[in-house]
């Protein structure tokens, strides 16, 4: 699948964040264009307080798990924060591990000095998706989890980052929590597709975490739409199991060897 070709045809791209084999199997049979193995794995599945705490091994293992379930989808893996904080060769080695695990490409958040790392990766034949706006890995440098592009200085800075990443050769760009007007301008200025999250409808596509759109993760952010709230049915099913175990109606003779 050529996501640039899809985007240029006028069709919007869809991307869903997934972390495991079972959900990946379902997504493989869905119409979604791209699966992202996000470092939000830290919060959503591992219960960590900071996404910077997720390890390379954890990200690689979950990428391999998703690839086993989604054999026919484009899979992009987040390069975790720790992989960018080592000596210069570390991100290259890490990305090769992700590709070996089944990723088709790597997503890298903007951070000071990222241009050199991204340039080396692309020259080395590793496809890279960029990520600007609110960058959770370095949110502390942005003053916390805040909407970006709210004033001219911020908007111009985002435009410069987007253009630089396009020049380096990224094949697409995630815009996270960017004011919709700024996201529209950035998208129009680029020849590569943009995928928004909390950045309005004018991006070339949209991404949400699977657990968010299914209502399975507690708390709801402004930009999340719950397309099917499965938390209630899951609780109901588990309570039904508990009740039938207590009353002795499960398992039945037919369910026993």
N, C-alpha and C positions, 0 to 999 in steps of 0.2 A: 504494500500500500504506500502510495506517494502522498504524504499529507499536504505538501505544497500544491500538488495537482488538484487535490480535493478542494483546498481552500480557494485556489484561483478559479475553480468552476462555480464559485459562489455558495458552496455548501459549507455550513458551519461544522467545525470539528468538535467531537465529544471525547473527553478523557475522564477516566474514573480511577481513583486511587484504591489499590487493592494490595493485600499483604499475604494471602494464603492460597493454598491449592484448591480448597473447596469452593470459595467464592470465585476464584479464577476460572474454574470449570464452567460456572454459570455465565460469567462474563464472556467466555470464549464462544458461547452460543447466542450471545446478545448482539445488538447492532453497534455497540460502542466502538469508536475508532481506535482508541489508545488506552493502554493500562499503565498507570504510574505506580511504581513501588516507592512510596514516599517515606521520607524520614519521620513523618507524622506517626509512623509505626511506633515510635518511642512513647507517645502519649496514648494513642488509641488502643494498641494491643499490649504494650509492655508496662503501661502504667507509670512511666517515668515522668518527672515534672518538667524536664527540659529536653527538647529534641536533640540538643548537642550531646546528650548522654548516650545516644544510640551508637552501637559499635559497627565497625566494618563487617565483622563476622555475622552479626545479626542481619544487617542489610543484605549481604550476599546470600545468606541462607534463605531469606524470604523471597529474594529475587528468583532463586532457583525453584522455590516452591511454586511461585506464580507461573513461571515458564512451563512447569510440568502440567499445570492445569489449563493454561491458555496457550496452546501450541500455535494458534493461527492469528494472534494479535500482535501488534506493535507493543513492545514492553520497554518502558523507560525507567531507569533507576536513579534515585537521588544519590548524589555523592555526599556522604555525611560530613558534617563539620570537621570532625577529627582528621579526616583524610586530607583536608586542605591546610592543616596546621603543621604538617611535618616538612621534611626537606623536599626540595622541588621534584624529586623522582617519585615521591609517594603517591600523588594523585594519578600519575600515569599507571603505576603498578595497580592501584586500586581499581581504576577504570577497566583495565584488562581483566581483572578478576570478575567484575560485573558482566562483561561481555561473555566471558567463559561460562558464567552462571546462567546465561540466557537473555541478558538485556540486549536490546537492539541499539540503545543509545543511553547517554548519561545526562541528567539534568544537574546544572550547577548554578547555585545562587550567586548573585553579584556580591563580591566582597573586595575590599581594597587590594589591588594587585592581581585580581582574578584574570586579567587579560592575558598575562603571560602563561598561566596554567591552561586556560581555554585554548589559546593559540597552539600550544604544544600538543594538546590532545587532538585537535582537529588535523594538524599536520601529521600526526601519527595515525590518522585514519579512524579515529573514534568520533562518531557523531555526537554532537552536543546540543542540548536544548538549554537556552539561557533562562534566567529568572530574575526579574527586577521588580521594583516597587517595595512592598513589605517583604523583607527577606528574614524569615524567622530565625535562621541560624545566627544572624548578626543584628537582631532587632534592637539590642542594647545600644548600638551605634546610631540608631534612628530615633532614639528617645522612647523606645518601647513599641508596642503593637499599635501603630497609628496609620491612618490612611495617608497615602503618599500622593504627591502631585496637586496639593491643595493650593499652592501659590506658584507664581511664575518661576521663582528660583528652583523649586522642587521639580516642577514640570520640565523645565529646560534641562535639568540634570538627568532626569529619566530619559529624555529624548537623546541626550548624548550617550548615555549608557546603551540604549537600544541600538543606535547607529553603530557604535563601536562593536557590539556583539555581532551585528549583522555583517560588518566588514571582516570580522575574524572568521566568519563562516558558520555560525550556529544556524540550524535548520528551522528553528522556531523559538518562540519566546513566551514564557509565562509572565503575565502581569498580575501581581497580587495586591489587592486592596489599593488600587490606583483610582483616583477620581475619574468618573466615566468620561468627562470631557477630555482629560489628558490621555486616557486610554484610547479614545477615538482618534486623537491626533497622532499618537505614536503608531497605531495600527495603520493609518493611512500613509504614514511616512516610510513604511517598510515594505520590502518585497517578500519577506518571510511572514508566515502566519503567527498571530498572537493568540494565546489561550488564556482567558481571564478567569480569575477567581476573586469575586468581590470587586470587579472592575467594570461592570456595566455590560450592555448588550452589543457594543460596537466592536468587540474583539472578534477574531476569526473563529474562535471556539470557546468552550467553557470546560472547567474541571471542577469536580467535587469529590470529596472522600466518600467512598461507598457507605461507610458506617453512618455518615451524616445524612446522606440522602435517603437512607433506610430508617432513620430515627433510632439507630442503635447506639449512638454515642451521647452521653448526657451533656446538656447545655446546647444552646443554639445560637449561632452567630447570625448577624443581619443578612449576610449574603447566602446563607444556606436555605434551600427549599427542601423540605422533607416530602419526597415524592410518594413514599409509602411507609407509614409508621409501623414498623414490625416489632417494636419493643413490647407492645401490648399482647399481640398473638404469641410471642415467644414466652412471656411470663405466664400466659394462660395455658400454654402447652406443658410447661414445666410443672405448674400447679396441678394440672390434670394427672400427669405422671405421678407426682407425689401422692395425690389422693388415692389413686388406684393401687399404688404400692401399699399404702397404709391399710386399705380395706381388703387387700388380698386378691383383687381382680386382675392384677398384672404380676407375673405373666400367666397367661391361660395355658391349658394343656396343649393347644395348637402352637404356642410360642415356646414350648419346652421340648428338649430332646429326651 
